[in-house]
């Protein structure tokens, strides 16, 4: 596997392959959850900002919220 070290490597890789999909298929966000296992207010507002943005509405994809203060908790998925 080739690991790209910098932007020039990325540019070279694109030039060599001439095909690179920049389509977003999902969004990941990490943050805190409260005692009930729901995102805290600032995280909920951030998710809402993402899901109500014009760019998101052009290509709606699932948002995966990963709680970092509850180890082992599965992501909360917003569709």
MODELLER restraints for C-alpha pairs under 7 A, 6 or more apart:
rsr = mdl.restraints
at = mdl.atoms
rsr.add(forms.Gaussian(group=physical.xy_distance, feature=features.Distance(at['CA:4:A'], at['CA:10:A']), mean=5.98, stdev=0.5))
rsr.add(forms.Gaussian(group=physical.xy_distance, feature=features.Distance(at['CA:14:A'], at['CA:20:A']), mean=6.67, stdev=0.5))
rsr.add(forms.Gaussian(group=physical.xy_distance, feature=features.Distance(at['CA:25:A'], at['CA:61:A']), mean=5.86, stdev=0.5))
rsr.add(forms.Gaussian(group=physical.xy_distance, feature=features.Distance(at['CA:26:A'], at['CA:61:A']), mean=5.18, stdev=0.5))
rsr.add(forms.Gaussian(group=physical.xy_distance, feature=features.Distance(at['CA:26:A'], at['CA:62:A']), mean=5.14, stdev=0.5))
rsr.add(forms.Gaussian(group=physical.xy_distance, feature=features.Distance(at['CA:26:A'], at['CA:63:A']), mean=6.00, stdev=0.5))
rsr.add(forms.Gaussian(group=physical.xy_distance, feature=features.Distance(at['CA:27:A'], at['CA:62:A']), mean=6.33, stdev=0.5))
rsr.add(forms.Gaussian(group=physical.xy_distance, feature=features.Distance(at['CA:27:A'], at['CA:63:A']), mean=4.68, stdev=0.5))
rsr.add(forms.Gaussian(group=physical.xy_distance, feature=features.Distance(at['CA:27:A'], at['CA:64:A']), mean=6.01, stdev=0.5))
rsr.add(forms.Gaussian(group=physical.xy_distance, feature=features.Distance(at['CA:28:A'], at['CA:63:A']), mean=5.81, stdev=0.5))
rsr.add(forms.Gaussian(group=physical.xy_distance, feature=features.Distance(at['CA:28:A'], at['CA:64:A']), mean=4.72, stdev=0.5))
rsr.add(forms.Gaussian(group=physical.xy_distance, feature=features.Distance(at['CA:28:A'], at['CA:65:A']), mean=6.00, stdev=0.5))
rsr.add(forms.Gaussian(group=physical.xy_distance, feature=features.Distance(at['CA:29:A'], at['CA:64:A']), mean=6.13, stdev=0.5))
rsr.add(forms.Gaussian(group=physical.xy_distance, feature=features.Distance(at['CA:29:A'], at['CA:65:A']), mean=4.85, stdev=0.5))
rsr.add(forms.Gaussian(group=physical.xy_distance, feature=features.Distance(at['CA:29:A'], at['CA:66:A']), mean=6.07, stdev=0.5))
rsr.add(forms.Gaussian(group=physical.xy_distance, feature=features.Distance(at['CA:30:A'], at['CA:65:A']), mean=5.60, stdev=0.5))
rsr.add(forms.Gaussian(group=physical.xy_distance, feature=features.Distance(at['CA:30:A'], at['CA:66:A']), mean=4.53, stdev=0.5))
rsr.add(forms.Gaussian(group=physical.xy_distance, feature=features.Distance(at['CA:30:A'], at['CA:67:A']), mean=5.75, stdev=0.5))
rsr.add(forms.Gaussian(group=physical.xy_distance, feature=features.Distance(at['CA:30:A'], at['CA:68:A']), mean=6.40, stdev=0.5))
rsr.add(forms.Gaussian(group=physical.xy_distance, feature=features.Distance(at['CA:31:A'], at['CA:43:A']), mean=6.36, stdev=0.5))
rsr.add(forms.Gaussian(group=physical.xy_distance, feature=features.Distance(at['CA:31:A'], at['CA:66:A']), mean=6.38, stdev=0.5))
rsr.add(forms.Gaussian(group=physical.xy_distance, feature=features.Distance(at['CA:31:A'], at['CA:67:A']), mean=5.17, stdev=0.5))
rsr.add(forms.Gaussian(group=physical.xy_distance, feature=features.Distance(at['CA:31:A'], at['CA:68:A']), mean=5.76, stdev=0.5))
rsr.add(forms.Gaussian(group=physical.xy_distance, feature=features.Distance(at['CA:32:A'], at['CA:39:A']), mean=5.92, stdev=0.5))
rsr.add(forms.Gaussian(group=physical.xy_distance, feature=features.Distance(at['CA:32:A'], at['CA:40:A']), mean=6.06, stdev=0.5))
rsr.add(forms.Gaussian(group=physical.xy_distance, feature=features.Distance(at['CA:32:A'], at['CA:67:A']), mean=5.28, stdev=0.5))
rsr.add(forms.Gaussian(group=physical.xy_distance, feature=features.Distance(at['CA:32:A'], at['CA:68:A']), mean=5.93, stdev=0.5))
rsr.add(forms.Gaussian(group=physical.xy_distance, feature=features.Distance(at['CA:32:A'], at['CA:69:A']), mean=5.63, stdev=0.5))
rsr.add(forms.Gaussian(group=physical.xy_distance, feature=features.Distance(at['CA:33:A'], at['CA:39:A']), mean=4.11, stdev=0.5))
rsr.add(forms.Gaussian(group=physical.xy_distance, feature=features.Distance(at['CA:33:A'], at['CA:40:A']), mean=5.18, stdev=0.5))
rsr.add(forms.Gaussian(group=physical.xy_distance, feature=features.Distance(at['CA:33:A'], at['CA:67:A']), mean=5.94, stdev=0.5))
rsr.add(forms.Gaussian(group=physical.xy_distance, feature=features.Distance(at['CA:33:A'], at['CA:69:A']), mean=6.85, stdev=0.5))
rsr.add(forms.Gaussian(group=physical.xy_distance, feature=features.Distance(at['CA:34:A'], at['CA:40:A']), mean=5.62, stdev=0.5))
rsr.add(forms.Gaussian(group=physical.xy_distance, feature=features.Distance(at['CA:50:A'], at['CA:56:A']), mean=6.60, stdev=0.5))
rsr.add(forms.Gaussian(group=physical.xy_distance, feature=features.Distance(at['CA:61:A'], at['CA:79:A']), mean=6.65, stdev=0.5))
rsr.add(forms.Gaussian(group=physical.xy_distance, feature=features.Distance(at['CA:62:A'], at['CA:77:A']), mean=6.45, stdev=0.5))
rsr.add(forms.Gaussian(group=physical.xy_distance, feature=features.Distance(at['CA:62:A'], at['CA:78:A']), mean=5.51, stdev=0.5))
rsr.add(forms.Gaussian(group=physical.xy_distance, feature=features.Distance(at['CA:62:A'], at['CA:79:A']), mean=4.60, stdev=0.5))
rsr.add(forms.Gaussian(group=physical.xy_distance, feature=features.Distance(at['CA:63:A'], at['CA:77:A']), mean=5.68, stdev=0.5))
rsr.add(forms.Gaussian(group=physical.xy_distance, feature=features.Distance(at['CA:63:A'], at['CA:78:A']), mean=5.05, stdev=0.5))
rsr.add(forms.Gaussian(group=physical.xy_distance, feature=features.Distance(at['CA:63:A'], at['CA:79:A']), mean=6.57, stdev=0.5))
rsr.add(forms.Gaussian(group=physical.xy_distance, feature=features.Distance(at['CA:64:A'], at['CA:75:A']), mean=5.87, stdev=0.5))
rsr.add(forms.Gaussian(group=physical.xy_distance, feature=features.Distance(at['CA:64:A'], at['CA:76:A']), mean=5.81, stdev=0.5))
rsr.add(forms.Gaussian(group=physical.xy_distance, feature=features.Distance(at['CA:64:A'], at['CA:77:A']), mean=4.65, stdev=0.5))
rsr.add(forms.Gaussian(group=physical.xy_distance, feature=features.Distance(at['CA:64:A'], at['CA:78:A']), mean=6.51, stdev=0.5))
rsr.add(forms.Gaussian(group=physical.xy_distance, feature=features.Distance(at['CA:65:A'], at['CA:75:A']), mean=5.26, stdev=0.5))
rsr.add(forms.Gaussian(group=physical.xy_distance, feature=features.Distance(at['CA:65:A'], at['CA:76:A']), mean=5.05, stdev=0.5))
rsr.add(forms.Gaussian(group=physical.xy_distance, feature=features.Distance(at['CA:65:A'], at['CA:77:A']), mean=6.26, stdev=0.5))
rsr.add(forms.Gaussian(group=physical.xy_distance, feature=features.Distance(at['CA:66:A'], at['CA:75:A']), mean=4.70, stdev=0.5))
rsr.add(forms.Gaussian(group=physical.xy_distance, feature=features.Distance(at['CA:66:A'], at['CA:76:A']), mean=6.70, stdev=0.5))
rsr.add(forms.Gaussian(group=physical.xy_distance, feature=features.Distance(at['CA:67:A'], at['CA:73:A']), mean=6.88, stdev=0.5))
rsr.add(forms.Gaussian(group=physical.xy_distance, feature=features.Distance(at['CA:67:A'], at['CA:75:A']), mean=6.84, stdev=0.5))
